[in-house]
Amino acid sequence: MPKPRPLLCLFAVAGLLLAGPALAGTWQWRDASGRMVYSDLPPPPSVPASQILRAPTPATPAEQSTAALAPAVGQPAAAARAPAAAAATRSWAEKEQDFRKRAAEREEAERKQREEREQTARAARACQDARSALRTLESGMRVSTIDAQGERQVIDEAERARRIDAARQEIARSCAKPG
């Protein structure tokens, strides 16, 4: 009979080693009826922080340093764990809603930046076109247009002067630096 005892001890030690990590990521609290509840999800918001007995071990170094300052898990230290428990009690739906809100805000900001870049590009193109038209009109070359019947019409000096004024106004509007 001496052989089953070491085997039994080996199984007991293995069970304890496996149970430790499993309990490390669990929540423990007392519900409204006083029953002990164990879960891998945080307790509902209706559970007061004083009823939360165990929270999962922190993952980040900052959380680990604050957890090291807190008393042991078995001791009632709800006041020391209240901020961490309050942040951790947010449900996945609330976290998802926050994520979607941040994503929508980021998309809106990107859309605004894209629109501003497009408007700046349009203004630069209009400025370039107006300057090109002004150079052509002031060069003294004969300028002609095609009418609705498809015939070429040479513009006279009055039309040239009107187009020069329009080009200068477009340059003043399009080429002005904002700010």
C-alpha positions as CSV (number, residue, x, y, z in Angstrom):
1,M,0.0,0.0,0.0
2,P,2.9,2.5,0.2
3,K,2.9,3.1,-3.6
4,P,-0.5,4.7,-4.0
5,R,0.3,7.4,-1.5
6,P,3.1,9.1,-3.6
7,L,0.9,8.9,-6.7
8,L,-2.0,10.5,-4.8
9,C,0.4,13.3,-3.5
10,L,1.6,13.8,-7.1
11,F,-2.0,14.3,-8.4
12,A,-2.8,16.6,-5.5
13,V,0.2,18.8,-6.2
14,A,-0.6,18.8,-10.0
15,G,-4.1,19.8,-9.2
16,L,-3.0,22.7,-7.0
17,L,-0.5,23.9,-9.7
18,L,-3.2,23.9,-12.3
19,A,-5.8,25.6,-10.1
20,G,-3.6,28.6,-9.4
21,P,-3.4,30.1,-12.9
22,A,-7.1,29.3,-13.4
23,L,-8.1,31.3,-10.4
24,A,-5.7,34.1,-11.2
25,G,-8.0,35.5,-14.0
26,T,-11.3,35.1,-12.1
27,W,-13.5,37.5,-10.2
28,Q,-15.0,36.7,-6.8
29,W,-17.9,38.6,-5.2
30,R,-21.0,38.1,-3.1
31,D,-24.3,38.6,-4.9
32,A,-27.4,40.3,-3.4
33,S,-28.5,37.0,-1.7
34,G,-25.1,36.5,-0.1
35,R,-23.9,33.7,-2.3
36,M,-20.3,33.5,-3.4
37,V,-19.9,34.0,-7.2
38,Y,-16.9,33.1,-9.3
39,S,-16.6,34.3,-12.9
40,D,-14.2,35.2,-15.6
41,L,-16.3,38.3,-16.3
42,P,-16.5,41.3,-14.0
43,P,-19.5,41.6,-11.7
44,P,-22.5,43.6,-12.8
45,P,-22.6,47.3,-12.0
46,S,-25.2,46.7,-9.3
47,V,-22.7,44.9,-7.1
48,P,-21.1,47.4,-4.7
49,A,-17.3,47.5,-4.6
50,S,-17.3,46.4,-1.0
51,Q,-18.8,43.0,-2.1
52,I,-16.0,42.4,-4.7
53,L,-13.5,40.0,-3.0
54,R,-11.1,39.2,-5.8
55,A,-10.3,40.8,-9.1
56,P,-8.0,39.3,-11.8
57,T,-4.3,39.9,-11.5
58,P,-3.2,43.1,-13.2
59,A,-1.6,42.8,-16.6
60,T,0.3,46.1,-17.0
61,P,3.3,47.1,-14.9
62,A,1.5,50.2,-13.6
63,E,-1.4,48.0,-12.4
64,Q,1.1,45.5,-10.9
65,S,2.7,48.3,-8.8
66,T,-0.6,49.5,-7.4
67,A,-1.6,45.9,-6.7
68,A,1.6,45.3,-4.8
69,L,0.7,48.3,-2.5
70,A,-2.8,46.9,-1.9
71,P,-3.4,44.4,1.0
72,A,-3.6,40.6,0.3
73,V,-6.6,39.3,-1.6
74,G,-8.2,37.5,1.3
75,Q,-8.3,40.7,3.4
76,P,-11.3,43.1,3.0
77,A,-9.6,45.9,1.1
78,A,-12.4,47.2,-1.0
79,A,-11.3,50.8,-0.5
80,A,-7.9,50.0,-2.0
81,R,-9.3,48.1,-5.0
82,A,-12.3,50.3,-5.6
83,P,-10.8,52.4,-8.5
84,A,-9.5,49.3,-10.2
85,A,-12.8,47.4,-9.7
86,A,-14.8,50.4,-10.9
87,A,-12.8,50.6,-14.1
88,A,-13.0,46.8,-14.6
89,T,-16.7,46.6,-14.0
90,R,-17.5,48.1,-17.3
91,S,-19.3,45.6,-19.4
92,W,-18.1,44.5,-22.8
93,A,-21.0,46.3,-24.4
94,E,-19.8,49.6,-22.8
95,K,-16.3,48.9,-23.9
96,E,-17.5,48.1,-27.5
97,Q,-19.6,51.3,-27.5
98,D,-16.6,53.4,-26.4
99,F,-14.5,51.7,-29.1
100,R,-17.1,52.4,-31.8
101,K,-17.4,56.1,-30.6
102,R,-13.6,56.5,-30.8
103,A,-13.6,54.9,-34.3
104,A,-16.4,57.2,-35.5
105,E,-14.6,60.3,-34.2
106,R,-11.3,59.1,-35.9
107,E,-13.2,58.6,-39.2
108,E,-14.8,62.0,-38.9
109,A,-11.4,63.7,-38.3
110,E,-9.9,61.8,-41.3
111,R,-12.8,62.8,-43.5
112,K,-12.4,66.5,-42.5
113,Q,-8.7,66.3,-43.2
114,R,-9.3,64.7,-46.6
115,E,-11.9,67.4,-47.5
116,E,-9.5,70.1,-46.5
117,R,-6.7,68.6,-48.6
118,E,-9.1,68.3,-51.6
119,Q,-10.3,71.9,-51.2
120,T,-6.7,73.1,-50.9
121,A,-5.8,71.2,-54.1
122,R,-8.8,72.6,-56.0
123,A,-7.9,76.2,-54.9
124,A,-4.3,75.6,-56.0
125,R,-5.5,74.3,-59.4
126,A,-7.8,77.3,-59.8
127,C,-5.0,79.6,-59.0
128,Q,-2.7,78.0,-61.5
129,D,-5.4,78.1,-64.2
130,A,-6.2,81.7,-63.5
131,R,-2.5,82.7,-63.7
132,S,-2.1,80.8,-66.9
133,A,-5.1,82.5,-68.4
134,L,-3.9,85.9,-67.3
135,R,-0.4,85.3,-68.9
136,T,-2.1,84.3,-72.1
137,L,-4.4,87.3,-72.2
138,E,-1.7,89.8,-71.4
139,S,0.8,88.3,-73.9
140,G,-1.0,90.1,-76.8
141,M,-1.5,86.9,-78.8
142,R,-4.7,86.5,-80.7
143,V,-7.1,84.6,-78.5
144,S,-10.1,82.7,-80.0
145,T,-12.9,80.6,-78.7
146,I,-15.2,78.0,-80.2
147,D,-18.9,79.0,-80.3
148,A,-22.0,76.8,-80.1
149,Q,-22.0,76.1,-83.9
150,G,-18.3,75.0,-83.7
151,E,-16.9,78.0,-85.4
152,R,-13.8,79.9,-84.1
153,Q,-14.4,83.4,-82.9
154,V,-11.5,85.8,-82.2
155,I,-12.1,87.9,-79.0
156,D,-11.9,91.7,-79.3
157,E,-10.1,94.1,-77.0
158,A,-13.1,94.8,-74.8
159,E,-13.7,91.0,-74.2
160,R,-9.9,90.7,-73.6
161,A,-10.0,93.4,-70.9
162,R,-13.1,91.8,-69.3
163,R,-11.4,88.4,-69.2
164,I,-8.2,90.0,-67.7
165,D,-10.2,91.6,-64.9
166,A,-12.0,88.2,-64.3
167,A,-8.6,86.4,-64.2
168,R,-7.2,88.9,-61.7
169,Q,-10.2,88.5,-59.5
170,E,-9.9,84.7,-59.6
171,I,-6.2,85.0,-58.7
172,A,-7.0,87.3,-55.8
173,R,-9.7,84.8,-54.6
174,S,-7.9,81.5,-55.3
175,C,-4.2,82.4,-54.7
176,A,-4.7,84.2,-51.4
177,K,-3.1,82.3,-48.5
178,P,-5.6,81.6,-45.8
179,G,-4.8,82.9,-42.3
